[in-house]
Amino acid sequence: MTPTREQILAASAGWVAVVLNVVPGLGAGYLYQRRWKAYWITSALATAWFVAGAVLALNADAAAEAQNQLVGLIGLLALAAVTATEAGLAVKKVRAGD
């Protein structure tokens, strides 16, 4: 018998999904939870963030480059924080039976 999506999510360790979404980032915790839609959305957002940063950096002067890199890093850290929180809450919600 194949386990359901909810059974797989409930059996996963919430803390592992949270750590995997923070440390390597980019939705690796979603791969652990086998949540493909959330993974691909996170990957698309991260890719769009990289592309936007590259396009904006094309005509930037050297003084603005350090600030652009900081903004890029903050954006990726924010994405990691949001996905980590969501991954942990998803496990909590499934285990509570909601």
C-alpha positions as CSV (number, residue, x, y, z in Angstrom):
1,M,0.0,0.0,0.0
2,T,1.3,3.4,-1.0
3,P,1.3,6.0,1.8
4,T,-0.7,9.2,1.3
5,R,0.8,12.6,1.1
6,E,-0.4,13.4,4.6
7,Q,1.1,10.2,6.0
8,I,4.5,11.0,4.5
9,L,4.4,14.5,5.8
10,A,3.3,13.4,9.3
11,A,6.1,10.8,9.4
12,S,8.8,13.4,8.5
13,A,10.7,15.1,11.2
14,G,9.7,18.7,11.3
15,W,13.0,19.9,12.5
16,V,14.9,18.2,9.6
17,A,12.7,20.0,7.1
18,V,13.3,23.3,8.8
19,V,17.0,22.8,9.0
20,L,17.2,21.7,5.4
21,N,15.3,24.8,4.2
22,V,17.6,27.1,6.1
23,V,21.1,25.6,5.8
24,P,21.4,24.7,2.1
25,G,18.2,26.7,1.5
26,L,16.3,26.8,-1.8
27,G,13.6,24.3,-0.6
28,A,15.7,21.3,0.2
29,G,13.4,20.5,3.2
30,Y,10.6,20.2,0.7
31,L,12.5,17.4,-1.1
32,Y,12.8,15.7,2.3
33,Q,9.0,16.0,2.8
34,R,8.3,15.0,-0.8
35,R,6.4,18.2,-1.4
36,W,7.2,18.8,-5.0
37,K,4.9,21.8,-5.7
38,A,6.3,23.8,-2.8
39,Y,9.9,22.9,-3.9
40,W,9.3,24.0,-7.5
41,I,7.7,27.3,-6.3
42,T,10.6,28.0,-4.0
43,S,13.1,27.1,-6.9
44,A,11.2,29.5,-9.2
45,L,11.3,32.3,-6.7
46,A,15.0,31.8,-6.0
47,T,15.8,31.7,-9.7
48,A,13.8,34.9,-10.3
49,W,15.6,36.6,-7.5
50,F,19.0,35.6,-9.0
51,V,17.9,36.8,-12.5
52,A,16.6,40.1,-11.1
53,G,19.8,40.7,-9.3
54,A,21.9,39.9,-12.4
55,V,19.8,42.2,-14.5
56,L,19.9,45.0,-12.0
57,A,23.7,44.6,-11.6
58,L,24.4,45.1,-15.3
59,N,24.4,48.9,-15.3
60,A,25.4,49.3,-11.6
61,D,28.5,51.1,-10.6
62,A,31.1,49.6,-8.3
63,A,29.9,51.4,-5.3
64,A,26.4,50.0,-5.6
65,E,27.6,46.4,-6.1
66,A,28.2,45.7,-2.4
67,Q,24.7,47.0,-1.6
68,N,23.2,44.9,-4.4
69,Q,24.9,41.8,-3.0
70,L,23.6,42.5,0.5
71,V,20.1,43.0,-0.8
72,G,20.4,39.7,-2.7
73,L,21.7,37.8,0.4
74,I,18.9,39.3,2.5
75,G,16.3,38.2,0.0
76,L,17.6,34.6,-0.1
77,L,17.7,34.5,3.7
78,A,14.1,35.8,3.9
79,L,13.1,33.1,1.4
80,A,14.9,30.5,3.5
81,A,13.2,31.7,6.7
82,V,9.7,31.7,5.1
83,T,10.1,28.2,3.7
84,A,11.5,26.8,6.9
85,T,8.6,28.2,8.9
86,E,6.1,26.9,6.4
87,A,7.7,23.5,6.4
88,G,7.6,23.2,10.1
89,L,4.0,24.5,10.3
90,A,2.9,22.0,7.7
91,V,4.1,19.1,9.7
92,K,2.5,20.5,12.8
93,K,-0.8,21.0,11.0
94,V,-0.9,17.5,9.6
95,R,-0.1,15.9,12.9
96,A,-2.8,17.9,14.6
97,G,-5.3,16.4,12.1
98,D,-6.5,19.7,10.6
